[in-house]
Every structure is written in structure tokens, then in C-alpha cells.
Amino acid sequence: MALQPSLSPFILSGTRDSPHTLEFFYCFVCVHSARSANTLNTIIKPLLESKYGGKVKVVFRPQVQPWWPSSSISHEASLAVAKVAPNAWYNYAIALFANRTSFTDVP
């Protein structure tokens, strides 16, 4: 799927021209997304960068889950950071996952 240029901070590894693409759809509030993003950050991304160089592009796709009211707010904040400080976006996303329990809604 094409990624518009303004969303280039969501390319976590590889380049726009990499021949292969892995896309990960994450919600900043979801516990399963947080676990998967941690695995992506600590295992998958470093492995792809070391073993496949620029052949695989990893794309982070923010996915709002509407049953979590704070999901839309955290994603809007993420998009604002991506627009204002694209180089800081990924660190911001990781911080959102690390602190998700402080803004996760109570069942």
C-alpha cells in the first residue's frame, strides 16, 4: 500500500524504494499491540536491518481501535508529533507504548 510522503516517519526500516514491505498495524492503547511493537523494536527491526540491509521496508500503521476512547486521542497526538518533529516520532511512539497503562481506559 502506498504511503504518502507526509507519513514517511512511519517507515521504520528500509527505504521507500525497498522491494519488500512488512506492515504492522498498531493501536497505542492495546496491550497486544504494545507487546508486538516491543518485539518489532527489539528483535525484528534490528534483525532485518542487519541481515537484509535495505531490501525490506518496515511500515508502522497507526490503527485506532474505537472501543478505546483514548485510542483516538493518542493517535491524534502521534500524528501531530509526526508532522511537527518527524525524527522524534518513533521515540514518541515507543514512549506511548511504554506508558499506555497511564491513559488506558478502565473497563
C-alpha positions in Angstrom: 0.0 0.0 0.0 1.3 3.4 -0.9 2.5 5.7 1.9 2.1 9.4 1.3 5.3 11.5 1.7 3.9 13.3 4.8 3.8 9.9 6.6 7.4 9.0 5.9 8.2 8.9 9.7 6.2 5.7 9.7 8.8 3.9 7.7 10.9 2.3 10.5 13.4 0.4 8.5 14.5 0.2 4.9 13.7 2.9 2.3 10.7 4.0 0.2 12.2 2.0 -2.7 12.8 -1.3 -0.8 11.5 -4.2 -2.9 9.7 -5.9 0.0 7.4 -4.4 2.7 6.2 -5.5 6.1 3.4 -3.5 7.5 2.4 -3.6 11.2 -0.9 -2.2 12.3 -0.8 -0.9 15.9 -3.0 0.8 18.5 -1.2 2.7 21.2 -3.7 1.6 23.8 -3.9 -2.1 23.0 -1.8 -4.4 25.2 -1.3 -6.9 22.3 0.0 -4.1 20.1 2.3 -2.9 22.8 3.8 -6.4 23.1 4.1 -6.8 19.4 5.7 -3.3 19.0 8.2 -4.2 21.6 9.2 -7.4 19.7 9.4 -5.4 16.5 11.6 -2.8 18.1 14.0 -5.1 20.0 14.1 -8.2 17.7 12.6 -7.9 14.2 13.8 -4.4 13.2 17.4 -5.0 14.2 17.4 -8.4 12.5 16.0 -7.1 9.3 18.5 -4.2 9.2 21.5 -6.4 9.8 20.5 -9.3 7.6 18.6 -7.7 4.8 20.0 -4.2 4.6 17.7 -2.0 2.6 15.8 -4.9 1.0 12.8 -4.9 3.4 10.8 -1.8 4.4 9.0 -1.9 7.7 6.0 0.4 7.9 4.2 1.2 11.2 0.5 1.8 10.5 -1.3 3.5 13.4 -4.7 1.9 13.8 -7.3 3.5 16.1 -9.5 0.9 17.9 -12.7 2.8 18.5 -13.7 0.8 21.6 -10.9 2.5 23.5 -11.9 6.2 23.8 -8.3 7.3 24.5 -7.1 5.5 21.3 -8.2 8.3 19.0 -6.6 10.9 21.3 -3.2 9.1 21.4 -3.2 8.6 17.7 -4.0 12.2 17.0 -1.2 13.2 19.3 1.1 10.8 17.4 0.1 12.3 14.0 0.9 15.8 15.4 4.3 14.7 16.5 4.9 13.1 13.1 4.1 16.4 11.4 6.0 18.7 13.7 9.0 16.6 14.6 9.2 13.6 12.2 12.6 12.5 13.5 11.2 12.2 17.1 8.1 10.3 16.1 9.3 6.8 16.6 10.7 7.5 20.1 7.4 9.1 20.9 5.5 6.0 19.7 7.7 3.8 21.8 7.1 6.1 24.8 3.3 5.8 24.2 3.5 2.1 24.3 5.7 2.1 27.4 3.2 4.4 29.3 0.0 3.0 27.8 -1.4 2.0 31.2 -1.5 5.6 32.4 -4.0 6.5 29.7 -5.8 3.2 29.1 -9.5 3.3 29.9 -10.8 1.3 32.8 -13.2 -1.4 31.8 
